[in-house]
Amino acid sequence: MASLLGRFCRKLVVPGSAHGSRMISTTACDSEAVKSLNLYSAINQALHIALETDPRSYVFGEDVGFGGVFRCTTGLAERFGKNRVFNTPLCEQGIVGFGIGLAAMGNRAVVEIQFADYIYPAFDQVKRVFPTLEFDFSTAEFLIRGFNSQIVNEAAKFRYRSGNQFNCGGLTIRAPYGAVGHGGHYHSQSPEAFFCHVPGIKVVIPRSPREAKGLLLSSIRDPNPVVFFEPKWLYRQAVEEVPEHDYMIPLSQAEVIREGNDITLVGWGAQLTVMEQACLDAEKEGISCELIDLKTLLPWDKETVEASVKKTGRLLISHEAPVTGGFGAEISATILERCFLKLEAPVSRVCGLDTPFPLVFEPFYMPTKNKILDAIKSTVNY
Amino acid sequence: MALSRLSSRSNIISRPLSAAFRRSISTDTTPITIETSLPFTAHLCDPPSRSVESSTQELLSFFRTMALMRRMEIAADSLYKAKLIRGFCHLYDGQEAVAIGMEAAITKKDAIITAYRDHCIFLGRGGSLYEVFAELMGRQDGCSRGKGGSMHFYKKDSSFYGGHGIVGAQVPLGCGIAFAQKYSKEEAVTFAMYGDGAANQGQLFEALNISALWDLPSILVCENNHYGMGTAEWRAAKSPSYYKRGDYVPGLKVDGMDAFAVKQACKFAKEHALKNGPIILEMDTYRYHGHSMSDPGSTYRTRDEISGVRQERDPIERIKKLVLSHDLATEKELKDMEKEIRKEVDDAIAKAKDCPMPEPSELFTNVYVKGFGTESFGADRKEVKAALP
């Protein structure tokens, strides 16, 4: 698994590889210094650069001072001081609201929610305002706590309802999300779909260390509030050559990471590694798969996906979140509108089941490689 | 029991005369009065007396149950390290006095709701060791059918409402249960337990306001073990006097390592809540393990601190000293009891290991009462509805 991951990540660095993957044009050219980093180190680097380049940026959240539960914020407090990198008490709603206020005053706040499962209390706040505050929410689960009042009602709508007098574009909320093998109900959730339903905020999900650093820097500097989900499973598992300098990867631009002709696969985050494996297996059976990393879910790059589906005629979407109401539904509906006559088969969604995230049943719940492979084959043979 | 004790005693001559007429452990209900180690500190109420009514039976049962709880948690530690328990495991050792003292003061009609550090509370509510270990290992005979895990233990017939993973979320729930109790005129109360980390959650204050407004019989119990995961209380709270946080709601600060102090406080709180509405209890306690099994527990506190508490304030040691000073058992008997307990725990683990995992179809049960929540994707890519029983 780790070696496949390594291959998956390294593939992006080598130009003109046999699999036809494309180099990211915005990242370093070969002469720039690169370092082998895992996901949390890449994010750490991005945070260091963000704080360095903008003296009015702050990082705070639960336990970030000592480095955070996933080590994403190590060294920040020591380097930038306790006034810019600080711990907050255990109150997601308060944290996000606080960050929104800070951003409304023109600062960049990077807020951490410890697990995305905890974001829901802050949800309301996120919806309200979401300036350029970067909240470092450690887990997407905890983000759900912030979800309830702050993010949706405060962050997302501040600019709109004040007629552009105020905004919280400087707000970025970071949260680890996703299954990790043993997380159970409240340390494995993928709440991205809830946030994608909120106009006014952006939702960004990186797939690898190199992507994460560039996307996080873009998110922090984007003049809109951003919810940045980090696949916690990849924090240590994914290792990649990451350029050491300051670079940004543009938001709302999807990337075709593997070219093919028979079917388009769309995913984001950690799920891409699983889809990659399915693509390799499908290739052995003569099915050529095109794999797209959406990167930004809201607003998402419809054009790239549309162009790909017009070429292949088939679409498969895969995500860990439950299938009903998941973001795959939005992609499916949009592509159907745009490419109806070009489709050879119904859009397939291979996602988590419609149950609470289970404990012992996690392997059954997850959209695994075999489920994706089965779906690829039945779509192609429709 | 008495006979074996008489025969095993080696220094019967040196023992005081009264001890020779000591009755057997299991049936003795001689009342004993025990002084709590510290006085209670009160906020907006008169603290209860330091003299606690107890009996020899209760004293010994405290020892036994707390030793059982301690052994259970340590066994859970080893099981986790052996990867038989996966996911999260938050251990309660050090805090046993809170669970046991509370149980002694209340009935099974009174409700308890707590956060994720719930193994011992479950045991106190009448749960069996087998159910605990089966649930921890995700087996079908667990108290939540293997679907909840360490953080989600429940026991409906003893009014134990769990077992909650999201910090602080259980407190408004507890106040809701109290409302239901008041509504049904049950003369019962609800103990909503939470930690010092959760004490900073906004929803607690919302729940307190509502409880005070409507005079609900809810008792908010802050198990202050001084660390919210790795954050010390003084770094998270402007006012670490959690018993005063209720402002207009009375509060009591209790030495949470003294089971009798806890019992007295809970008895007092129950009487208060039934007459006057909510009250906050702050239990000054300590956990020896880290926050969970992934936390060594020593990066944010010194080993000296941990061993200091273990030496000075360990709840089981305190009870043991009381048992010995009241001559209710000898050292050897207590050691034998501990051996028995160890065996009991080992047997329960062995039985739990043999228990099968839940059926795969259980993945879809109890999402709704009936019907939905069962879609999955088969090879034909069409949605498949699993047949629900």
Interface residues (C-beta under 8 A of the other chain):
Chain A: E62 D63 F66 N87 P89 L90 C91 Q93 G94 D117 Y118 P121 R145 H182 G183 G184 H185 Y186 H187 V323 T324 P346 S348 R349 V350 L353 D354 T355 P356 P358 L359 V360 F361 F364 Y365 K371 D374 A375 K377 S378 T379
Chain B: R86 G87 F88 G138 G146 K147 G148 G149 M151 H152 G165 I166 V167 G168 G197 A198 N200 Q201 G202 Q203 G228 M229 G230 T231 R235 A236 A237 T299 Y300 M357 P358 P360 E362 L363 F364 V367 F372 G373 T374 E375 S376 F377 G378 A379 D380 R381
